[in-house]
Amino acid sequence: IAAGYPAKFKSLAGQLNGLKEIEKPKAGESIDFEYASLLAFCKVGEAVTFPEGSLKYYTDSLHQIAVAHGMPADMLDNSEKYASAVARSIMSWSRKDNYLRTRSASKFSLKDSAGRWMPTPPGYFEAVEPHWGEIRTLVMSNAKQYDVPPPPPFNVTDKNSFYYKQVMLSKNTVDSLSTDQAQTADFWDDNPQKMNV
């Protein structure tokens, strides 16, 4: 969208870490930037999140809508080519974020000691993304930009400790969720191994 409306929107190129430039449209080409942005989004989504071909019905529907609403053939073609170029720019940038390397990194090592994370019932799943901190950040140069206080000392034996009170606050909240709160939590839970039991 930014390429089509530079006075209204600023491109993320130069704002996100490592994203130097995004393919620019060729001068004089008629492009429907809204249509192109939807297609580029779908192409990137299919490449990084969804199975290949899973958005074909959606993108074919967008194409048919554009045709049905009278988008000229050259604009349709230019928009689709530009969407592919933008998607290639984003995918090229994403390949340098260290994500793929973290797929083969060592698993989280379990140590049975107080305060260490351990798998919990009902699924006893492995730790999710233990190497997330090694992936390129989007905007921050590094986590040291912010002075974050350390977590409270682990203490589940002293019922007056800050840690224990926070654990109980979380537990009591989860134990008494309204239907809306439970649905909201389920909606925002992005754990692919989540079990709704």
N, C-alpha and C positions, 0 to 999 in steps of 0.2 A: 504494500500500500504506500509506503514512504516514497518509493521511486516515482509513483504517479502523482503524489501531492507533496512535493518537498517543502512548500511554504507552510503546510499544515502539520506534517509529521517529520520527525527526525529518524533517520535510519539507525539501526542498532550497530551497524558497521562502525568501528572506532569507539564504541561504547562498551561492548562486551569483550572480555579478555580473549585476545587472539583473533577476533573477527575483524580482519583488516578491511575487507570489502565484500560486497554482495554484487553479483552480476547486475549491471545497469542495462536498462532497455536501450535498444538501438534508436538513434535519433530518427524521428519521423514515422516510426512504426505506431500504428493504432493498436493500443492494448487496453483491455478492460482490466484494470488493476485489482478490482474486487474479486473478479473471477479468477485471475491469475494467483492471487494470494490464497484463495481457498484451495486451488489445485496444488500449489506449492506446499501448503500445510499438510495436505493429504499425502503427498509424495514423501515428505520427511516423516510423517507419522507412520506410514507403512514401512519405511526403512528402519525405524528405531523402536517402534512399539508394537505395531499390529502385524499379523502375518501378511506376507506378500499377496496382493490381490484382494485382500479383505475389504478394501475401500472402493473397489472397482464399480460396484453397483452405485455407490454414492457419486463418484466422479463422473460416471456415465450419465447419471441423472442430471448433474450440473450441466454437462455438455448439452443434453437434450433440452433443458430449460433455456439455455443461452440461444440455441437454434430456434426454439419455439417463440422466443421473444424478439427474434429478428436480428440477432447479432450478426454483422457482416462476416462472411467467411474468412476474409483476411484478418480481421480483428480476433476472431475465434482462434485461428491458427497461430497468430502472433502471441496471443495471451497464453496459449498452451505451451508454446516454445519458451516463452519467458518464465512461466511457472517451473518448467523443467530446469532452466538455467539457475533460477533462484534456489531451487531444491538442491542442485549439485553444489552450489556455493556453501549452503548450510551443512550439507553432509561432509564436504571436504573439511570444513572447520571442525565439525564434531569428531572426526577421526583422530584429531590431535588432542583430545581432552583426557586421555589416559583411561577412559572407561574400559576399553577392550582389554588392556593389560590387567585391570583389576579382576577380570573374569577368571584368570588363571592364577591369581594370587592365592597365598595360603589361606586356609579357613581360619576362623576365629578359634584360638586355642582355649580349651576349657580348663579352668583351674578351680577346684572346689575350695574356695576360701571366702571369708566374709567380705561382702561388698562386690564380689565379682559376678558378672552376669552369668546366668545358667539357663538352659532351655527349660520351659515351663509347660505344664499340661494345658490343653489336652493334646497338642500335637508334638511337643518337644522338638520344635523345628530348630534348624541351625540359625545362627545370628544372621540377620539381614544386612547386607552391605557393610562388612567390617572395614573395608578399605575405601569407603566413600570419601574420606578426607584427602585421598590421593588424587581425586579427580579435579580437573581444572575448575576453578570457581568462575562464575559468570561475570561478576563485577569486582568483588574484593580482590586485592592482589594476594592476600593471605590472611589467615585467621588472627594473626598478631595485630591486625589493624584495630581490633577492639579488645578492650580490657574486660574480660568476662570473669566474674568471681568464680572461684572453685565451687564444686557442689558441696552440700553440707556433709559433714562426716557421717559415714554409714553407721547407724546404730538402731537396731530393731529391738534391743533389750531394754532400753530406757524409754518408758512411755512419755517422758517429758522432753525428749530430744526433738529438735526441729525436724530431723529426718523421719522419725517415727510419726510425728504429727502430719507430715506431708504424705507419707504412705497411707495413713488412715483416712486422710481427706480424699485421696484418690480412690481408695477402696470403697469408702462410704458413698462417694458420688457414683461410681460404677454400679454399686449394689442398688441404687435407687434412681436410675435413669428414667426419665419420662419416655414415652414412645417417640416423641420428636427427637430427644437427645440421642436415643439408641439409633434411630434411622440416620441422623446426622453423622454419628460416629462411624456407622457402617459405610456411609457414602464416602467419607474422607479417608477411610482406611485403605492405604495403597499397598499393603502387604500381600503379595501374590499368593502366599501360602495360608492366608487367614481362614480360619474355620469358624463359621457362624454356628456354634453349637450351644 
